[in-house]
Amino acid sequence: MQCSGFRIGMKFAVMAALAGALHVGGAVAAPSDTRWDASLAEFDASDKVRAPATGGIVFVGSSSIRLWPDLESHFGKLPVIKRGFGGSRLADCASHVDRLVNRYKPRQVIVYAGDNDLAEGRTPADVLASFQAFVSGVREAVPQARISYVSIKPSPLRANLLESAREANRLIREYTEANPQLDYVDVFTPMLDDAGTPRADLYSADALHMNDAGYALWQQLISARIR
C-alpha cells in the first residue's frame, strides 16, 4: 500500500510540474516546446558517433553543467556523460528525462538546474515539483539509479534571488532526506563569503557562470557524493 501511495503521489508531482511549466507570469509555454531541439539533436548525433557506456554517471542540467571544462575526466574511471544545455530549467530536464538520462541507464545522476526557473518567475515550490517530476521520470525507467541534486548556486548577478534559491534548496533538501536513493549536494553555503554574499572569486566576468576555482570547488563537493 505504501508503494502504491508513493506512485500516486509522484504522478501528482509530475502533473504539478507540468502545470507549472505551462503557465508562468501569464505566458503559456507548451510542454512540446521546441527550443531545445537543437541541443537534443546534438546529443543524439554524438551518441551515434560514439555510444556512451551504460551504468555510469550522467551529469544533466543547465549551463553550469554545459560549460564545465573536461567534466568527463574529473571523476575517476567511471564513465561520465555530460548532458548540459544552456538556459535550460529543471522543468525542461524533467520533460526530456528519457533522452537526457534514461537511455544511458546510469548508476547515478547528478542534476543541476533550478536557478533559471526562479529567474523566469517560478516559485521554490515549482522548482521542488519539477525535481519530483524528474525523480519520478528516472525511477520509472531506471529504478536503481541514485539521484543527486546539486543545490542552486548563489550567483552575484542574481543576488536578488538569494532568498528564493535558499528556500528552493531547503525544500529539495528535505525531500531528498526522506528517501535513501536521493542525495543533496550543498554548493550554496560554500559559495557564500563570511558576510553571506556570493563569492565573486568563484565566478567569471559575467557574475553568473563559474570560473576554474568555482568548478574546482564543485568537483570536491560532488566527488564526496559519488557512489
Residue pairs with C-beta under 8 A, 6 or more apart in sequence:
10 132
10 135
10 136
10 139
11 136
13 129
13 132
13 133
13 136
14 94
14 132
14 133
14 136
14 137
16 129
16 132
16 133
17 91
17 94
17 126
17 129
17 130
17 132
17 133
18 31
18 95
18 133
20 91
20 122
20 126
20 129
20 130
21 29
21 31
21 89
21 91
21 95
21 130
22 28
22 29
22 30
22 31
24 120
24 121
24 122
25 120
25 121
31 95
33 92
33 95
36 85
36 88
36 92
36 96
39 85
39 86
39 88
40 85
40 96
40 99
40 100
43 83
43 99
43 100
44 99
47 103
52 79
52 81
52 104
53 79
54 104
54 105
54 106
55 79
55 105
55 106
55 107
56 78
56 79
56 80
56 81
56 104
56 106
56 107
57 75
57 78
57 79
57 80
57 81
57 106
57 107
57 108
57 109
57 110
57 226
58 80
58 81
58 83
58 100
58 101
58 104
58 106
58 108
58 109
58 110
59 65
59 68
59 71
59 80
59 81
59 82
59 83
59 84
59 110
59 111
59 112
60 83
60 84
60 93
60 100
60 101
60 109
60 110
60 111
60 112
60 113
61 83
61 84
61 88
61 90
61 93
61 111
61 112
61 113
61 150
62 84
62 85
62 86
62 87
62 88
62 89
62 112
62 113
62 115
62 116
63 84
63 85
63 86
63 87
63 88
63 209
64 84
64 112
64 153
64 209
64 210
65 71
65 82
65 83
65 84
65 112
66 82
66 84
66 85
66 86
67 84
67 86
67 209
67 210
68 82
68 84
68 215
68 218
69 212
69 215
71 80
71 82
72 80
72 81
72 82
73 80
74 80
74 219
74 223
75 219
75 222
75 223
75 226
76 226
78 107
78 226
81 104
81 106
83 100
83 101
84 112
85 92
87 116
88 113
88 116
89 113
89 114
89 116
89 117
89 120
89 122
89 130
90 111
90 113
90 114
90 116
90 117
90 127
90 130
90 131
90 134
91 117
91 122
91 126
91 130
91 133
92 113
93 100
93 111
93 113
93 130
93 134
94 130
94 131
94 133
94 134
94 137
97 134
97 137
97 138
97 141
98 137
98 141
101 109
101 137
101 138
101 142
102 137
102 138
102 140
102 141
102 142
105 141
105 142
105 145
106 142
106 145
107 144
107 145
107 146
107 227
108 145
108 146
108 147
108 148
108 226
108 227
109 138
109 145
109 146
109 147
109 148
110 148
110 150
110 185
110 222
111 131
111 134
111 147
111 148
111 149
111 150
112 149
112 150
114 127
114 130
114 131
114 152
114 165
114 168
114 172
115 152
115 153
115 155
115 158
115 161
115 165
117 126
117 127
117 130
118 124
118 127
118 152
118 158
118 161
118 164
118 165
118 168
119 158
119 161
122 130
123 164
124 164
124 167
124 168
124 170
124 171
125 171
127 152
127 168
127 171
127 172
128 168
128 171
128 172
128 175
131 149
131 172
131 175
132 175
134 147
135 147
135 182
138 145
138 147
139 145
145 181
146 181
146 182
146 183
146 227
147 181
147 182
147 183
148 182
148 183
148 184
148 185
148 222
148 225
149 172
149 176
149 182
149 183
149 184
149 185
150 185
150 187
150 218
150 222
151 169
151 172
151 173
151 184
151 185
151 186
151 187
151 188
152 165
152 168
152 169
152 188
153 165
153 187
153 188
153 191
153 210
154 162
154 165
154 188
154 191
154 192
154 197
154 198
155 198
155 203
155 207
155 208
156 197
156 198
156 200
156 203
156 207
156 208
157 206
157 207
157 208
158 165
158 208
159 197
159 198
162 198
165 188
166 188
169 184
169 186
169 188
172 184
173 184
173 186
175 182
176 182
176 183
176 184
177 184
183 225
185 221
185 222
185 225
186 221
187 217
187 218
187 221
190 217
190 221
191 198
191 199
191 202
191 214
191 217
192 198
192 199
193 199
200 207
201 213
202 210
202 211
202 213
202 214
202 217
203 209
203 210
203 211
203 214
204 210
204 211
210 218
